[in-house]
């Protein structure tokens, strides 16, 4: 019999909170059982194993990020949209470092295709419509933006920019200016 009050959704949310507190790599069914002061076995009627729990957290993080991005992009275009999208990723990573790490989890093809990850690509492509890029350049630009956003945020969160001037906000602003200039002047193949 399932313990009253425990559901897959509640465990996923608690796992996401735990990830933000201790790091995504530390989230296990055992750690979650300790959080609820229950036996590990009592969680298996809700989640299959630690990998299932981690996948659920990744899906939650992708959904949260996509919702934030959609809200931030509404009514924006060009550099304004680019900046809004970039700031969603950076702000989310700062507020929810464990969930942000979860959003990077490699998913199997079927799970990825059914996830909010698809919305992320669509939202990024919506930003790129303001730059008039066609395929395959649009795909190259989606990959570029994802790489820059993720790389910058990852380095910043790990303290990589805390040892020198100028501060990381100034560099972030300059990075977004450079991306905007590059997208407006995309090189011909």
Backbone as CSV, one residue per row, in Angstrom:
resi,resn,N_x,N_y,N_z,CA_x,CA_y,CA_z,C_x,C_y,C_z
1,UNK,0.838,-1.191,0.000,0.000,0.000,0.000,0.880,1.251,0.000
2,UNK,0.534,2.219,-0.807,1.304,3.460,-0.913,1.104,4.315,0.331
3,UNK,2.177,4.937,0.787,2.105,5.819,1.946,1.267,7.046,1.579
4,UNK,0.362,7.415,2.462,-0.537,8.551,2.231,0.271,9.816,1.952
5,UNK,-0.125,10.532,0.929,0.507,11.801,0.613,1.664,11.700,-0.356
6,UNK,2.233,10.522,-0.540,3.338,10.384,-1.480,2.792,10.064,-2.866
7,UNK,3.204,10.868,-3.823,2.847,10.648,-5.220,4.108,10.843,-6.048
8,UNK,4.060,10.391,-7.276,5.204,10.598,-8.169,5.493,12.088,-8.329
9,UNK,4.425,12.898,-8.428,4.605,14.349,-8.590,5.246,14.973,-7.354
10,UNK,4.787,14.571,-6.184,5.354,15.125,-4.948,6.810,14.707,-4.790
11,UNK,7.114,13.472,-5.124,8.496,13.003,-5.038,9.386,13.718,-6.060
12,UNK,8.854,13.958,-7.237,9.612,14.683,-8.261,9.916,16.100,-7.786
13,UNK,8.917,16.768,-7.248,9.117,18.134,-6.745,10.139,18.138,-5.601
14,UNK,10.013,17.197,-4.693,10.964,17.114,-3.581,12.362,16.770,-4.095
15,UNK,12.434,15.923,-5.100,13.723,15.597,-5.701,14.353,16.807,-6.362
16,UNK,13.534,17.636,-7.001,14.035,18.868,-7.623,14.558,19.823,-6.557
17,UNK,13.841,19.948,-5.461,14.301,20.799,-4.364,15.603,20.273,-3.783
18,UNK,15.677,18.959,-3.627,16.902,18.336,-3.127,18.065,18.601,-4.083
19,UNK,17.803,18.504,-5.376,18.851,18.770,-6.373,19.387,20.192,-6.226
20,UNK,18.490,21.150,-5.985,18.931,22.541,-5.813,19.757,22.712,-4.542
21,UNK,19.463,21.913,-3.545,20.177,22.023,-2.268,21.531,21.328,-2.273
22,UNK,21.591,20.108,-2.821,22.808,19.307,-2.691,23.473,18.965,-4.013
23,UNK,22.832,19.296,-5.125,23.371,18.975,-6.444,22.623,17.817,-7.073
24,UNK,22.392,17.924,-8.353,21.621,16.912,-9.068,22.267,15.535,-8.990
25,UNK,23.592,15.482,-9.008,24.284,14.203,-8.968,24.129,13.481,-7.634
26,UNK,23.648,14.169,-6.621,23.446,13.556,-5.305,22.013,13.055,-5.082
27,UNK,21.146,13.256,-6.052,19.742,12.857,-5.906,19.594,11.373,-6.206
28,UNK,19.117,10.644,-5.206,18.830,9.215,-5.330,17.518,8.926,-4.622
29,UNK,16.984,7.759,-4.880,15.771,7.347,-4.172,16.068,7.244,-2.674
30,UNK,17.247,6.771,-2.329,17.629,6.667,-0.908,17.660,8.032,-0.229
31,UNK,18.252,9.013,-0.904,18.312,10.367,-0.336,16.912,10.942,-0.180
32,UNK,16.056,10.665,-1.132,14.685,11.157,-1.058,13.915,10.469,0.057
33,UNK,14.136,9.176,0.250,13.481,8.442,1.341,13.889,9.035,2.685
34,UNK,15.161,9.374,2.825,15.618,10.002,4.079,14.911,11.335,4.297
35,UNK,14.697,12.080,3.220,14.031,13.379,3.310,12.611,13.229,3.835
36,UNK,11.933,12.163,3.429,10.559,11.921,3.875,10.489,11.029,5.110
37,UNK,11.657,10.589,5.576,11.735,9.701,6.738,10.884,8.441,6.532
38,UNK,11.096,7.840,5.353,10.401,6.592,5.020,11.432,5.602,4.509
39,UNK,11.027,4.356,4.418,11.899,3.323,3.855,11.940,3.483,2.332
40,UNK,13.077,3.179,1.775,13.269,3.296,0.326,12.192,2.518,-0.418
41,UNK,11.875,1.344,0.059,10.901,0.488,-0.619,9.540,1.170,-0.786
42,UNK,9.206,2.061,0.132,7.895,2.723,0.046,7.816,3.708,-1.122
43,UNK,8.954,4.083,-1.681,8.960,5.015,-2.815,8.841,4.294,-4.156
44,UNK,9.127,3.000,-4.161,9.137,2.273,-5.421,7.761,2.057,-6.037
45,UNK,6.716,2.353,-5.331,5.395,2.299,-5.964,5.116,3.590,-6.740
46,UNK,6.009,4.573,-6.588,5.838,5.865,-7.264,6.909,6.128,-8.320
47,UNK,8.128,5.692,-8.058,9.232,5.824,-9.010,9.932,4.472,-9.116
48,UNK,10.410,4.156,-10.315,11.015,2.839,-10.548,12.366,2.680,-9.858
49,UNK,13.175,3.733,-9.954,14.539,3.699,-9.430,15.106,5.121,-9.470
50,UNK,16.368,5.261,-9.136,16.975,6.600,-9.115,17.024,7.211,-10.507
51,UNK,17.249,6.413,-11.527,17.274,6.949,-12.888,15.902,7.483,-13.278
52,UNK,14.853,6.782,-12.923,13.488,7.254,-13.198,13.245,8.578,-12.473
53,UNK,13.655,8.665,-11.224,13.502,9.897,-10.459,14.269,11.035,-11.129
54,UNK,15.489,10.782,-11.534,16.317,11.807,-12.170,15.705,12.251,-13.499
55,UNK,15.155,11.312,-14.240,14.489,11.662,-15.503,13.275,12.528,-15.241
56,UNK,12.494,12.193,-14.224,11.316,13.000,-13.876,11.719,14.425,-13.495
57,UNK,12.818,14.558,-12.754,13.305,15.889,-12.372,13.750,16.654,-13.615
58,UNK,14.439,15.971,-14.531,14.870,16.611,-15.776,13.664,17.103,-16.568
59,UNK,12.629,16.291,-16.655,11.427,16.684,-17.394,10.740,17.876,-16.733
60,UNK,10.700,17.875,-15.405,10.134,19.020,-14.676,10.934,20.282,-14.969
61,UNK,12.247,20.184,-14.910,13.102,21.356,-15.156,12.926,21.867,-16.581
62,UNK,12.879,20.981,-17.545,12.667,21.394,-18.936,11.333,22.114,-19.099
63,UNK,10.313,21.604,-18.437,8.981,22.219,-18.505,8.991,23.605,-17.860
64,UNK,9.584,23.708,-16.678,9.657,25.007,-16.000,10.406,26.029,-16.846
65,UNK,11.527,25.619,-17.398,12.321,26.515,-18.245,11.558,26.941,-19.491
66,UNK,10.884,26.005,-20.133,10.120,26.335,-21.338,8.989,27.307,-21.021
67,UNK,8.316,27.093,-19.894,7.232,28.009,-19.499,7.774,29.416,-19.267
68,UNK,8.899,29.512,-18.574,9.503,30.818,-18.327,9.928,31.485,-19.632
69,UNK,10.518,30.699,-20.508,10.980,31.256,-21.788,9.796,31.755,-22.615
70,UNK,8.730,30.976,-22.670,7.553,31.393,-23.442,6.996,32.702,-22.896
71,UNK,6.907,32.808,-21.581,6.416,34.046,-20.968,7.336,35.219,-21.283
72,UNK,8.640,34.996,-21.209,9.608,36.073,-21.435,9.637,36.528,-22.895
73,UNK,9.361,35.615,-23.813,9.449,35.951,-25.238,8.194,36.595,-25.800
74,UNK,7.088,36.490,-25.085,5.819,37.011,-25.601,5.951,38.478,-25.995
75,UNK,5.691,38.764,-27.258,5.705,40.131,-27.760,7.079,40.707,-28.040
76,UNK,8.116,39.908,-27.981,9.478,40.409,-28.203,10.035,39.875,-29.516
77,UNK,10.979,40.594,-30.063,11.646,40.161,-31.293,13.073,40.683,-31.297
78,UNK,13.882,40.145,-32.192,15.249,40.614,-32.364,16.083,40.497,-31.103
79,UNK,16.917,41.509,-30.877,17.827,41.475,-29.727,17.069,41.408,-28.407
80,UNK,15.913,42.050,-28.335,15.105,42.015,-27.118,14.705,40.574,-26.796
81,UNK,14.312,39.816,-27.809,13.935,38.414,-27.609,15.159,37.572,-27.252
82,UNK,16.265,37.812,-27.939,17.501,37.084,-27.656,17.920,37.286,-26.202
83,UNK,17.907,38.527,-25.757,18.291,38.839,-24.384,17.329,38.213,-23.385
84,UNK,16.037,38.266,-23.677,15.046,37.673,-22.776,15.261,36.173,-22.637
85,UNK,15.485,35.494,-23.749,15.704,34.048,-23.700,16.976,33.721,-22.929
86,UNK,18.042,34.419,-23.221,19.311,34.180,-22.532,19.171,34.390,-21.033
87,UNK,18.479,35.453,-20.646,18.311,35.744,-19.220,17.443,34.717,-18.513
88,UNK,16.495,34.126,-19.219,15.697,33.053,-18.613,16.611,31.905,-18.191
89,UNK,17.479,31.477,-19.091,18.384,30.371,-18.770,19.328,30.739,-17.628
90,UNK,19.903,31.916,-17.696,20.858,32.332,-16.665,20.167,32.479,-15.312
91,UNK,19.008,33.136,-15.293,18.297,33.333,-14.026,17.840,32.001,-13.431
92,UNK,17.339,31.115,-14.278,16.885,29.804,-13.790,18.053,29.024,-13.187
93,UNK,19.192,29.059,-13.864,20.373,28.354,-13.362,20.824,28.908,-12.016
94,UNK,20.730,30.202,-11.844,21.113,30.813,-10.567,20.117,30.464,-9.458
95,UNK,18.834,30.472,-9.787,17.800,30.177,-8.797,17.709,28.683,-8.483
96,UNK,17.934,27.863,-9.494,17.740,26.408,-9.361,18.918,25.655,-9.973
97,UNK,20.085,25.722,-9.348,21.262,25.089,-9.967,21.117,23.584,-10.173
98,UNK,20.474,22.902,-9.258,20.289,21.462,-9.413,19.323,21.121,-10.523
99,UNK,18.250,21.874,-10.612,17.289,21.653,-11.697,17.909,22.001,-13.042
100,UNK,18.687,23.073,-13.068,19.351,23.443,-14.311,20.261,22.302,-14.770
101,UNK,21.009,21.725,-13.841,21.852,20.572,-14.179,20.984,19.410,-14.667
102,UNK,19.830,19.224,-14.051,18.920,18.144,-14.464,18.448,18.342,-15.897
103,UNK,18.232,19.580,-16.282,17.754,19.867,-17.636,18.775,19.448,-18.696
104,UNK,20.004,19.200,-18.291,21.047,18.766,-19.220,21.137,17.245,-19.325
105,UNK,20.339,16.529,-18.534,20.384,15.066,-18.534,20.072,14.527,-19.930
106,UNK,20.872,13.608,-20.369,20.628,12.972,-21.677,19.427,12.043,-21.534
107,UNK,18.429,12.272,-22.359,17.204,11.479,-22.339,17.200,10.530,-23.528
108,UNK,16.508,9.409,-23.394,16.374,8.536,-24.550,15.525,9.256,-25.599
109,UNK,15.602,8.806,-26.827,14.969,9.511,-27.949,13.477,9.733,-27.752
110,UNK,12.761,8.710,-27.314,11.310,8.834,-27.154,10.959,9.823,-26.049
111,UNK,11.666,9.754,-24.938,11.407,10.676,-23.830,11.745,12.108,-24.239
112,UNK,12.867,12.274,-24.918,13.262,13.609,-25.377,12.231,14.186,-26.344
113,UNK,11.736,13.361,-27.250,10.759,13.836,-28.237,9.444,14.251,-27.597
114,UNK,9.119,13.652,-26.458,7.866,13.970,-25.763,8.060,15.030,-24.683
115,UNK,9.278,15.506,-24.516,9.579,16.447,-23.436,9.426,17.889,-23.887
116,UNK,9.573,18.799,-22.927,9.553,20.233,-23.233,10.829,20.674,-23.935
117,UNK,11.788,19.779,-24.076,12.981,20.106,-24.842,12.637,20.533,-26.259
118,UNK,11.588,19.933,-26.816,11.124,20.316,-28.147,10.676,21.779,-28.143
119,UNK,9.992,22.195,-27.084,9.559,23.591,-26.967,10.751,24.533,-26.908
120,UNK,11.839,24.100,-26.252,13.039,24.943,-26.172,13.565,25.239,-27.573
121,UNK,13.635,24.214,-28.393,14.103,24.420,-29.766,13.143,25.331,-30.528
122,UNK,11.843,25.131,-30.345,10.853,25.975,-31.024,10.962,27.427,-30.568
123,UNK,11.160,27.632,-29.278,11.282,28.995,-28.757,12.553,29.662,-29.263
124,UNK,13.628,28.909,-29.340,14.871,29.470,-29.871,14.702,29.812,-31.349
125,UNK,14.025,28.954,-32.084,13.766,29.232,-33.496,12.858,30.466,-33.648
126,UNK,11.948,30.655,-32.703,11.097,31.854,-32.742,11.959,33.110,-32.601
127,UNK,12.951,33.065,-31.718,13.879,34.196,-31.584,14.619,34.418,-32.900
128,UNK,15.034,33.341,-33.517,15.829,33.448,-34.749,15.033,33.943,-35.943
129,UNK,13.713,33.856,-35.890,12.906,34.410,-36.986,13.171,35.902,-37.144
130,UNK,13.496,36.560,-36.045,13.819,37.983,-36.105,15.140,38.267,-36.807
131,UNK,15.910,37.219,-37.086,17.198,37.390,-37.759,17.182,36.841,-39.183
132,UNK,16.047,36.349,-39.612,15.853,35.910,-40.996,16.868,34.856,-41.435
133,UNK,17.062,33.852,-40.613,17.957,32.749,-40.977,17.128,31.592,-41.524
134,UNK,17.615,30.960,-42.562,16.944,29.783,-43.110,17.778,28.545,-42.777
135,UNK,17.210,27.383,-43.056,17.935,26.136,-42.798,19.065,25.972,-43.803
136,UNK,20.167,25.370,-43.471,20.510,24.778,-42.184,21.103,25.777,-41.194
137,UNK,21.222,27.043,-41.605,21.824,28.042,-40.722,21.034,28.213,-39.426
138,UNK,19.722,28.073,-39.507,18.924,28.205,-38.297,19.304,27.127,-37.277
139,UNK,19.499,25.913,-37.740,19.915,24.829,-36.832,21.294,25.126,-36.253
140,UNK,22.206,25.617,-37.074,23.534,25.980,-36.567,23.413,27.059,-35.486
141,UNK,22.540,28.022,-35.711,22.361,29.117,-34.753,21.715,28.628,-33.460
142,UNK,20.765,27.707,-33.546,20.160,27.124,-32.334,21.246,26.468,-31.495
143,UNK,22.106,25.718,-32.150,23.198,25.031,-31.439,24.191,26.031,-30.855
144,UNK,24.487,27.080,-31.598,25.401,28.113,-31.105,24.839,28.771,-29.843
145,UNK,23.578,29.201,-29.907,22.983,29.873,-28.756,22.950,28.951,-27.545
146,UNK,22.536,27.709,-27.736,22.519,26.765,-26.617,23.895,26.573,-26.017
147,UNK,24.892,26.473,-26.870,26.264,26.287,-26.393,26.759,27.499,-25.609
148,UNK,26.501,28.679,-26.129,26.961,29.896,-25.446,26.218,30.075,-24.123
149,UNK,24.902,29.952,-24.148,24.136,30.132,-22.912,24.587,29.130,-21.854
150,UNK,24.620,27.855,-22.236,24.976,26.819,-21.267,26.430,26.954,-20.816
151,UNK,27.310,27.190,-21.748,28.715,27.324,-21.379,28.964,28.484,-20.437
152,UNK,28.370,29.625,-20.739,28.567,30.804,-19.898,28.016,30.555,-18.494
153,UNK,26.780,30.060,-18.446,26.122,29.824,-17.155,26.897,28.801,-16.332
154,UNK,27.353,27.744,-16.965,28.098,26.709,-16.252,29.399,27.257,-15.681
155,UNK,30.133,28.012,-16.487,31.376,28.611,-15.999,31.113,29.618,-14.886
156,UNK,30.065,30.411,-15.046,29.744,31.404,-14.026,29.363,30.740,-12.709
157,UNK,28.516,29.718,-12.768,28.082,29.044,-11.541,29.233,28.340,-10.827
158,UNK,30.221,27.896,-11.592,31.353,27.201,-10.972,32.405,28.168,-10.442
159,UNK,32.149,29.472,-10.580,33.084,30.475,-10.066,34.166,30.857,-11.054
160,UNK,34.034,30.425,-12.288,35.065,30.671,-13.285,35.304,32.126,-13.621
161,UNK,34.349,32.989,-13.324,34.504,34.402,-13.664,34.682,35.282,-12.427
162,UNK,34.826,34.677,-11.280,34.843,35.462,-10.044,36.230,35.964,-9.646
163,UNK,37.239,35.654,-10.434,38.603,36.002,-10.043,39.203,37.174,-10.799
164,UNK,38.406,37.813,-11.649,38.975,38.918,-12.420,37.891,39.913,-12.813
165,UNK,38.338,41.098,-13.158,37.441,42.142,-13.649,37.444,42.079,-15.169
166,UNK,36.431,42.555,-15.834,35.191,43.120,-15.298,34.291,42.026,-14.741
167,UNK,33.227,42.443,-14.072,32.347,41.448,-13.465,31.574,40.698,-14.540
168,UNK,31.024,39.565,-14.156,30.406,38.669,-15.136,29.167,39.284,-15.795
169,UNK,28.474,40.196,-15.121,27.312,40.832,-15.748,27.724,41.651,-16.958
170,UNK,28.828,42.368,-16.839,29.307,43.159,-17.970,29.687,42.247,-19.138
171,UNK,30.356,41.150,-18.831,30.712,40.198,-19.884,29.473,39.561,-20.501
172,UNK,28.471,39.265,-19.680,27.214,38.682,-20.178,26.554,39.639,-21.176
173,UNK,26.492,40.900,-20.810,25.892,41.902,-21.688,26.663,41.990,-22.996
174,UNK,27.977,42.002,-22.920,28.812,42.077,-24.133,28.656,40.808,-24.971
175,UNK,28.529,39.673,-24.330,28.324,38.412,-25.045,27.022,38.450,-25.830
176,UNK,25.959,38.947,-25.211,24.669,39.037,-25.901,24.724,40.053,-27.042
177,UNK,25.453,41.149,-26.842,25.654,42.110,-27.934,26.372,41.441,-29.104
178,UNK,27.390,40.652,-28.801,28.151,39.974,-29.847,27.296,38.932,-30.571
179,UNK,26.481,38.196,-29.818,25.587,37.222,-30.459,24.598,37.921,-31.391
180,UNK,24.046,39.035,-30.927,23.107,39.788,-31.758,23.796,40.241,-33.051
181,UNK,24.992,40.773,-32.932,25.731,41.227,-34.123,26.016,40.055,-35.056
182,UNK,26.404,38.930,-34.501,26.678,37.757,-35.323,25.420,37.283,-36.043
183,UNK,24.309,37.216,-35.328,23.065,36.750,-35.945,22.569,37.712,-37.031
184,UNK,22.797,39.008,-36.836,22.397,39.982,-37.854,23.283,39.917,-39.085
185,UNK,24.502,39.402,-38.902,25.485,39.336,-39.980,25.976,37.901,-40.184
186,UNK,25.043,36.975,-40.182,25.396,35.557,-40.273,26.206,35.305,-41.542
187,UNK,27.317,34.586,-41.418,28.173,34.369,-42.584,27.492,33.458,-43.622
188,UNK,27.729,33.769,-44.869,27.218,32.934,-45.962,27.997,31.623,-45.981
189,UNK,27.335,30.530,-46.388,28.042,29.230,-46.438,29.149,29.226,-47.478
